[in-house]
Amino acid sequence: MGGAAILALLWLGWQVAQRLVILHPSRQTGVTPRDLGLPFAEHWLNAPAGGGTRAGRVHVWWLPDAQPAAPAVLYLHGNESTLSTDIGLMLALRRAGFSVMAIDYRGYGESALRLPSETSVYTDAGLAWTHFLNLTPNASRHLLYGHSLGSAIAIDLAGRAPRLDGLIVDGAFTSAADVGRAMTASWLPLASLLRQRFLSKEKVDDLKVPQLFIHCTQDEVIPVELGLQLYGLSRAPKRQLLIEGGDHDNCYRAAPARWTAALRRMGGLQASVAPLQP
């Protein structure tokens, strides 16, 4: 095998490794809202090929509020997560007074078994938004909630989503390269080496919709400093909810009353509601 072929294989391996590490697809399944006594529906969306990912189905959970006019939120989870792993946060949104739709991107949960890419998760989120609007024609507000890697997907979607009334990001970051440097060494040239970039810092200042930034100060995955930097770049009407302590996956449980009040404010609901149980 010639030197050029070896270099090509190494480059291909590097691209695949990025997708595996940064997007970290998970096939975890388990508990559903029905197991917890909450009615819900399962839908399937057909996503096209693109971004190095083949066509396939996207799995949807739909948890409607009893009132058709209730504010509605599309929830986008992060890497190494699925609908089942994040069911607690979805149920917290539902209990706060929202209709909730959530998806597993291709490569995650029960969705098509594919190697996801930055392009494919953006595509899946866009399909989900169209379906979400069809499910919620009478909702008083349409919101996006992105957690962790889902925050970058939500920020990208917010730049092109019609009828969007607000954006909520939880454990957000500036770019994949910045997270990588925070986890390894600040001198690494990751911005030049990564193809899966998730450049939220180059997109957030163009967004005009109201925004809520949530971060736990003891987040062990995404340093709170990256969330603060991203918040500073936003020029839209915005609020910040910094929660002392907590962790990356369960920040909403660290200060449930404050989290609930902030979410209800974004949804145009009265802030007073019984707090979630930590």
N, C-alpha and C positions, 0 to 999 in steps of 0.2 A: 504494500500500500504506500503510495507516494505521500510526500509531506503535505501537499495541498489537501489530499483526502483526509489525512489525520486532523489537520486544522479544521476542516469542515465538520468532521464528527465531533471534535471538541466544542466547536461553536454551537452545534445542534444540541449537544448535551447540556451546555450552559443555559440555552434557552429553555429547555425542558425543566432543568433544575430550578430556574427562577419561578416557573409556573407552579411547580410542586411546593416550593418553600414559601413563596409570597402568598399564593392563593390557598395553599394547603387544603385541598378538597377533602371533605369528610363524608362518609356514608352512614353516619350514626342515625339510627331510627329508634323509635320507642314510643313513649307516651304521646297521646294526642289529646286535644281538648275534650273529645268525647269521653276519654278515660276519667276526666276530672269533672264530668257532668255538664259540660258546656257544649251546646249544639254548634256544629260547624260544617262546612262543606269543603270537599276537595275538588279542585279543578286541574286541568292540564293544558298547557300552552305549547304550541309548536314553534320552536326557535330555529332559525335558518343556520346554515353553515357560515363560518367566518371567523377571523382571528385565530386560525389554526385549530378551530374546534368544529367538529361535525354537527350537523343538524340533530335535533333531539327534543325530547319533551321536558318542560319545566313544571314542577309540582307546586301547586298553590294551596294554601289554607285560607279560608274565608270565614271570619268570625264577625257576623253582623250584630250591631246593636239592635235592640227592639224598636228603636225609633229611626225611621229612614232618614230623618234630617240630622241625626247625630253626626258630629265631625268624624271624618274617616282618615285613617293613616295607613300608608303602605310601609311595612317594616322590611328592612334589608339587613340581613345578618352579616357577620364577618367571616374570616377564614377559620377553618377547623370547627365550624359550627353548622348546624342544620336547624330545620324547623323544630325538631324534637328537643335539641339542646337548649334552644332559646324560648321554649314555651312559657317559662316564668315571666319573661319580659313582655311577651305578647299578651298574656293574661292580665298583667298589670296595666297595660294600655287599654285593654277591653274593660277592666274594672273602673278605670278612670273616666269612662264615658265615651269611648271611641269605638266605631266599627274598625276592624283590623283585617288587613290582608297581608300575607307574607309569602315569600317564595323560597325554594331551594334552587339556586342556579344550577345549570348543567354541571355535573360532576359532584353534586352534593345531595345527600339524603336519598330520596327515591326518584329524583330527576335522572335524566339520561346519564349513563356512565360515560363521561367524556373528560378529557383533561382541559379544565377551564383556562381562559386567558383574560387579560384585562379587557380586551375587545368583547369577548363572549359574555362576560358578566354585565357589561354595559348594555349589550343587546338584550339580554334576558330582563334586565331592569326596565328597559324601555317597553318591551312587550307587556311586562307586568303592569306598568302605569296605564297603558291603553285599556287593559282588562279591568283594572281598578276603577277607572272612570266609568266604564260601562256598568259596573256593579253598584256604583254610588251616585246615581244621577241627582239625587235629592239631598246629598250631604251638605251641611252648612259650610264646611271647610274640607279641603283636601290637603293632607300633610304628608311629608316624607320623614321617616325616622331611620337613620343609618347608624349601626353600631360597629365600631372598630373598622375593619376593611369596608364594611357596608357604608361607613360615613363617606369614604371616597367615591363609592358607587352612587350614593345619594347626591353628593355635590355635583358629580358629572350629570346625573339625570336632571337635577334642578335647573341646569342651564338650558334644557330643551323640553321640559315637561309642560304641556299646556294645563291651564286651570290649577296651577299649584299655588296654594295659599301660605305655605310656611315650610321651613326646613328645620329638622332637629338632628343634631349629630351628637353621638355619645362615644367618648374615647377616640376622638378624631385626631388626625395627624396631617402634617404638611405634605409629605411625599414618602413613597416607599424607601427611597434612598436615605432620607433623614432618619427613618426608623431603623434601617439597617446600620447606619453609622452609630446611632445611639446604643445599639446592641453589641457592636463590635469595636470599631476604632474610627475616630472622627476624620482621620486622614485618608480613608479609603475612597477611591474615585467612583463610588457606586452610581452617581448620577450619570456617568458616561457609560457604565457597563450594563445597567439594567434596561430591559425592554418593557418590563411590567412596572410602569412608573407611578401610576396613581398620583398625579400631580395636583392635588387639591389646592395647593398654595398658588397655582397659576389660574385657577378657575373661580375661587370663592369671591374674589373682589368684583367679579362681573355679575354676581347674583343680586337681584333686587328684592326678593321676597323676605319677609321677616324670618329671623333665624334664632335658634336656641342652641347653645353650645354647652354640653354636659361633660364634666370630667371629674373623676375621683383623684384626689391628690396623691394617693398611694397606688395608683395604677402601675402594676408591675410589668405590663406589656408595652403600652404607649406612654412614654413620659409626659407628665402633665405640661411640661414646657412646650412640647410640640402642639398641644391643644391650645395653649395660650398664644403661641405664635400665629396659629391659624385664625383664632378669634380676632387678633389684632389686624389681620389682613382684610377682614370683612368690612365693607362699607355700607351694608344694608342695615335697616333697623334690626338690632340684635340684643340678646340677653345672654348672660353667662351664669351657669349653675355649677359652681365649684363645691364639691362635697368632700369634707375632711375624711381622710381614711378611705375605706372602701377598697375595691379591687376592680380589675378590668371587666370581668364578666358579670359582676353583680353590683355595679355602682348604683343602680336604681333601688337596691335594698338597703343601702347605707344610710340614706335619709329619705325614707319613703314619703313622708308628708310634704317635704319641700319638692321632691321629684314630681309628685302627683299635682301639686299646685302649679308648678311651672308648666307641666303638660296641659293641664286644663286651661291655663291662660292662653297658651298657643292655640288651643282648639276653640277659643271663644266661649268657654264654659265658666261657670262660677268657680272660683278657686277653692271654695270650701267643699271638701269631700272627706269621707273617712280615710285615714291614712292606710297605706298598704302595710301588711305585716312583714317585718324584716326577716 
